[in-house]
Amino acid sequence: MNQTCYLNNAAKYDDIKKLVKLALRGLLRTALCYTEDQVFSNDLNDDTHFSTFDVMAGIVFNDNNLISCPPKNKMP
């Protein structure tokens, strides 16, 4: 699932990553997975989280718009 963010206040991607990590200590810990590793969608087949914040797949348009894309499928 893509997660698109339109921010009211400008933020750097590194700051967003820190906030996501912080949120994972609370209510989101069972719903969201965070990875900085290079992963493919089939790497997450056994993962029980609802979604994965894949740092490597994030696309930053500017300090107010970003997309966290799902991991890519591994090519045969």
PAZAPA-4460 file (N, C-alpha, C; in steps of 0.05 Angstrom, whole numbers, plus 32768, in hexadecimal, padded with zeros to 4 digits):
% residues 76
    n_x    n_y    n_z   ca_x   ca_y   ca_z    c_x    c_y    c_z   seq   type   mol
   8011   7FE9   8000   8000   8000   8000   8012   8019   8000     1      M     A
   800C   802B   7FEF   801A   8045   7FEF   800F   8056   8005     2      N     A
   8020   8065   8012   8018   8077   8027   8021   8093   801E     3      Q     A
   800E   80A4   8016   8014   80BE   800D   800F   80D2   8023     4      T     A
   8022   80E4   8027   8020   80F8   803C   8021   8114   8030     5      C     A
   800E   8125   8037   800E   8141   8031   8010   8150   804B     6      Y     A
   8027   815B   8050   802D   8167   806A   8025   8184   806B     7      L     A
   8019   818C   8081   8013   81A8   8086   802C   81B9   808B     8      N     A
   803F   81AD   8098   8058   81BA   809E   806F   81AB   8091     9      N     A
   8082   81B9   8086   8098   81AD   8078   80A8   819B   808C    10      A     A
   80B1   8184   8082   80C1   8172   8092   80D5   8163   8080    11      A     A
   80EC   815E   808B   8100   814E   807D   80F9   8131   8080    12      K     A
   8101   8121   806C   80FC   8104   806D   8108   80F7   8085    13      Y     A
   8120   80FF   808D   812D   80F4   80A5   811C   80F9   80BE    14      D     A
   8110   8110   80C0   80FE   8116   80D7   80E5   8105   80D7    15      D     A
   80DB   8100   80BF   80C3   80EE   80BD   80CA   80D2   80C5    16      I     A
   80E1   80C8   80BC   80EA   80AD   80C4   80EC   80AB   80E2    17      K     A
   80F7   80C0   80EF   80F9   80BF   810C   80DE   80BE   811A    18      K     A
   80CA   80CD   810F   80B0   80CD   811A   80A2   80B2   8116    19      L     A
   80A6   80A6   80FF   809A   808B   80FB   80A6   8077   810E    20      V     A
   80C0   8078   8112   80CD   8066   8125   80C1   806A   8141    21      K     A
   80BD   8083   8149   80B1   8089   8163   8095   807F   8165    22      L     A
   8085   8082   8150   806A   8078   8150   8069   8059   8153    23      A     A
   807D   804C   8149   807E   802F   814A   8082   8025   8167    24      L     A
   8089   8036   8179   808C   802E   8195   8071   802E   81A3    25      R     A
   805D   803A   8196   8042   803C   81A2   802E   802B   8193    26      G     A
   8018   8038   818D   8001   8029   8181   8006   801D   8166    27      L     A
   8018   8028   8157   801D   801D   813C   802F   8005   813B    28      L     A
   803A   7FFD   8151   804E   7FE7   8151   8044   7FCD   8145    29      R     A
   802B   7FC7   8148   8020   7FAE   813D   8015   7FB2   8121    30      T     A
   8012   7FCA   8118   8006   7FCF   80FD   801B   7FD6   80E8    31      A     A
   8030   7FE3   80F0   8043   7FEE   80DC   805F   7FE3   80E1    32      L     A
   806C   7FDB   80CC   8087   7FD2   80CD   8099   7FE8   80C0    33      C     A
   80B1   7FEA   80CA   80C4   7FFE   80C0   80DD   7FF0   80B7    34      Y     A
   80E6   7FF6   809E   80FF   7FEA   8095   8110   7FFE   8085    35      T     A
   812A   7FFC   8089   813D   800B   8079   814C   7FF8   8067    36      E     A
   8145   7FDF   8068   8152   7FCB   8057   8146   7FCB   803B    37      D     A
   8155   7FC1   8028   814A   7FBD   800D   8139   7FA4   800E    38      Q     A
   811F   7FA7   800A   810D   7F90   800B   80FB   7F8F   7FF2    39      V     A
   80F1   7F78   7FEC   80DE   7F74   7FD7   80C4   7F6B   7FE4    40      F     A
   80AE   7F6D   7FD6   8094   7F67   7FE2   8093   7F4A   7FEC    41      S     A
   80A0   7F37   7FDE   809F   7F1C   7FE8   80B0   7F17   8001    42      N     A
   80C2   7F2B   8008   80D0   7F29   8021   80BE   7F2D   8039    43      D     A
   80A7   7F38   8034   8094   7F3F   804A   807C   7F2D   804B    44      L     A
   807C   7F17   803C   8065   7F05   803B   805D   7EFB   8056    45      N     A
   8070   7EF5   8067   8069   7EEB   8082   8067   7F00   8097    46      D     A
   8069   7F19   808F   8067   7F2F   80A2   804A   7F34   80AA    47      D     A
   8045   7F38   80C3   802A   7F3A   80CD   8020   7F57   80CF    48      T     A
   8031   7F6A   80C8   802A   7F87   80CA   8017   7F8E   80B3    49      H     A
   8006   7FA2   80B7   7FF3   7FAB   80A3   8002   7FB9   808C    50      F     A
   8018   7FC7   8092   8026   7FD6   807E   8044   7FD8   8086    51      S     A
   8055   7FE0   8073   8071   7FE3   8078   807A   7FFF   806F    52      T     A
   8087   800D   8081   8093   8027   8079   80AF   8020   806F    53      F     A
   80B1   801F   8055   80CA   8018   8048   80DA   8031   8041    54      D     A
   80EE   8037   8051   80FD   8050   804E   810A   8052   8033    55      V     A
   8114   803C   8028   8121   803C   800E   810E   8042   7FF7    56      M     A
   80F5   803D   7FFB   80E1   8041   7FE6   80D3   805C   7FE7    57      A     A
   80DA   806C   7FFB   80CD   8086   7FFE   80D5   8099   7FE8    58      G     A
   80C2   80A8   7FDF   80C7   80BD   7FCA   80BF   80D7   7FD7    59      I     A
   80D2   80EA   7FD7   80CD   8104   7FE3   80CC   8118   7FCC    60      V     A
   80B4   8124   7FC8   80B1   8138   7FB3   80BB   8153   7FBD    61      F     A
   80B5   815A   7FD5   80BF   8172   7FE2   80BA   816F   8000    62      N     A
   80BF   8183   8010   80BC   8180   802D   809F   817E   8036    63      D     A
   808C   8180   8024   8070   817E   802C   8061   8166   801F    64      N     A
   806E   8157   800D   8062   8141   7FFF   8075   812A   7FFC    65      N     A
   806C   8112   8005   807C   80FA   8002   806A   80E2   7FFF    66      L     A
   8076   80CD   7FF3   8068   80B4   7FF0   807A   809E   7FFA    67      I     A
   806F   808C   800A   807D   8074   8012   8071   805D   8002    68      S     A
   8080   8053   7FEF   8076   803E   7FDD   807B   8023   7FE8    69      C     A
   806B   8010   7FE0   806F   7FF4   7FE9   8088   7FE9   7FDD    70      P     A
   8093   7FD4   7FEA   80AA   7FC7   7FDE   80A4   7FBB   7FC3    71      P     A
   80B7   7FBC   7FB1   80B4   7FB2   7F96   80B4   7F93   7F96    72      K     A
   80A6   7F88   7F82   80A7   7F6B   7F7E   80C2   7F62   7F74    73      N     A
   80CC   7F4C   7F7E   80E5   7F42   7F74   80E2   7F37   7F58    74      K     A
   80F4   7F3D   7F47   80F2   7F33   7F2C   80FC   7F16   7F2B    75      M     A
   80EF   7F05   7F1A   80F8   7EE9   7F19   8113   7EE6   7F0C    76      P     A
***
